[in-house]
Amino acid sequence: MATLMEDPVTLPISKQVVDRSTIQSHLLSDPHDPFNRTPLKIEDVIPNDVLREEIQTWKANLLAQKMAERNAAAASTAGSDAMDTS
């Protein structure tokens, strides 16, 4: 199952981007870059702040879109539930 990265980091030699928690878990059992087998320590990974900000912006936009859709649905439902007094 795929999950959205929360803390993306770039591996220094292979230049692959992975989530920090994923590479931390990997390094517990194998001290090598999983993409090219070069030695790697968690201190060597490079935070990918640009991608982190893009992910946060995407999540905020998605949440705003869902809230707008929910509010629009609630408004249309409220209008149709009004009692007919004619």
C-alpha positions as a LaTeX table, in Angstrom:
\begin{tabular}{lrrr}
\hline
Residue & $x$ (\AA) & $y$ (\AA) & $z$ (\AA) \\
\hline
Met1 & 0.00 & 0.00 & 0.00 \\
Ala2 & 1.35 & 3.41 & $-0.93$ \\
Thr3 & 1.31 & 6.26 & 1.54 \\
Leu4 & 1.98 & 9.95 & 1.06 \\
Met5 & 5.40 & 11.13 & 2.22 \\
Glu6 & 5.40 & 13.39 & 5.27 \\
Asp7 & 9.14 & 14.07 & 5.55 \\
Pro8 & 10.81 & 13.57 & 2.15 \\
Val9 & 14.59 & 13.29 & 2.04 \\
Thr10 & 17.03 & 12.86 & $-0.85$ \\
Leu11 & 19.66 & 10.15 & $-0.63$ \\
Pro12 & 23.04 & 11.78 & $-1.30$ \\
Ile13 & 24.57 & 9.45 & $-3.90$ \\
Ser14 & 21.60 & 7.84 & $-5.67$ \\
Lys15 & 19.56 & 11.08 & $-5.52$ \\
Gln16 & 16.40 & 9.05 & $-4.86$ \\
Val17 & 13.69 & 10.68 & $-2.75$ \\
Val18 & 12.14 & 8.63 & 0.05 \\
Asp19 & 10.33 & 9.34 & 3.28 \\
Arg20 & 12.66 & 9.78 & 6.25 \\
Ser21 & 10.84 & 7.09 & 8.27 \\
Thr22 & 11.26 & 4.59 & 5.42 \\
Ile23 & 15.01 & 5.08 & 5.12 \\
Gln24 & 15.41 & 5.09 & 8.91 \\
Ser25 & 13.71 & 1.69 & 9.08 \\
His26 & 15.86 & 0.37 & 6.26 \\
Leu27 & 19.09 & 1.59 & 7.88 \\
Leu28 & 18.29 & $-0.28$ & 11.10 \\
Ser29 & 19.01 & $-3.55$ & 9.31 \\
Asp30 & 21.23 & $-2.50$ & 6.41 \\
Pro31 & 23.65 & 0.48 & 6.44 \\
His32 & 23.56 & 0.93 & 2.66 \\
Asp33 & 21.61 & 3.01 & 0.16 \\
Pro34 & 18.94 & 0.58 & $-1.09$ \\
Phe35 & 19.24 & 1.90 & $-4.65$ \\
Asn36 & 22.98 & 1.61 & $-5.23$ \\
Arg37 & 24.37 & $-0.19$ & $-2.16$ \\
Thr38 & 26.79 & 2.60 & $-1.16$ \\
Pro39 & 27.33 & 3.07 & 2.58 \\
Leu40 & 24.75 & 5.41 & 4.09 \\
Lys41 & 24.04 & 6.92 & 7.50 \\
Ile42 & 20.87 & 8.76 & 8.45 \\
Glu43 & 22.99 & 11.88 & 9.02 \\
Asp44 & 23.86 & 11.83 & 5.29 \\
Val45 & 20.32 & 12.23 & 3.96 \\
Ile46 & 19.31 & 15.65 & 2.65 \\
Pro47 & 15.95 & 17.14 & 3.66 \\
Asn48 & 13.80 & 17.89 & 0.60 \\
Asp49 & 12.05 & 21.02 & 1.85 \\
Val50 & 10.66 & 21.99 & $-1.56$ \\
Leu51 & 8.84 & 18.67 & $-1.95$ \\
Arg52 & 7.65 & 18.80 & 1.68 \\
Glu53 & 6.07 & 22.22 & 1.03 \\
Glu54 & 4.48 & 20.98 & $-2.22$ \\
Ile55 & 2.96 & 18.01 & $-0.38$ \\
Gln56 & 1.63 & 20.24 & 2.40 \\
Thr57 & 0.13 & 22.65 & $-0.15$ \\
Trp58 & $-1.47$ & 19.78 & $-2.07$ \\
Lys59 & $-2.98$ & 18.36 & 1.14 \\
Ala60 & $-4.32$ & 21.79 & 2.18 \\
Asn61 & $-5.87$ & 22.34 & $-1.27$ \\
Leu62 & $-7.44$ & 18.89 & $-1.23$ \\
Leu63 & $-8.90$ & 19.51 & 2.23 \\
Ala64 & $-10.25$ & 22.92 & 1.15 \\
Gln65 & $-11.83$ & 21.36 & $-1.94$ \\
Lys66 & $-13.50$ & 18.62 & 0.10 \\
Met67 & $-14.79$ & 21.16 & 2.63 \\
Ala68 & $-16.21$ & 23.33 & $-0.18$ \\
Glu69 & $-17.94$ & 20.31 & $-1.72$ \\
Arg70 & $-19.33$ & 19.29 & 1.67 \\
Asn71 & $-20.59$ & 22.83 & 2.35 \\
Ala72 & $-22.19$ & 23.04 & $-1.10$ \\
Ala73 & $-23.92$ & 19.70 & $-0.57$ \\
Ala74 & $-25.17$ & 20.79 & 2.85 \\
Ala75 & $-26.47$ & 24.09 & 1.43 \\
Ser76 & $-28.35$ & 22.37 & $-1.40$ \\
Thr77 & $-29.82$ & 19.83 & 1.01 \\
Ala78 & $-30.92$ & 22.55 & 3.43 \\
Gly79 & $-32.67$ & 24.41 & 0.62 \\
Ser80 & $-34.60$ & 21.34 & $-0.54$ \\
Asp81 & $-35.73$ & 20.43 & 2.99 \\
Ala82 & $-37.60$ & 23.69 & 3.49 \\
Met83 & $-41.32$ & 23.29 & 4.12 \\
Asp84 & $-43.58$ & 24.31 & 1.24 \\
Thr85 & $-45.96$ & 26.96 & 2.58 \\
Ser86 & $-47.73$ & 27.84 & $-0.67$ \\
\hline
\end{tabular}
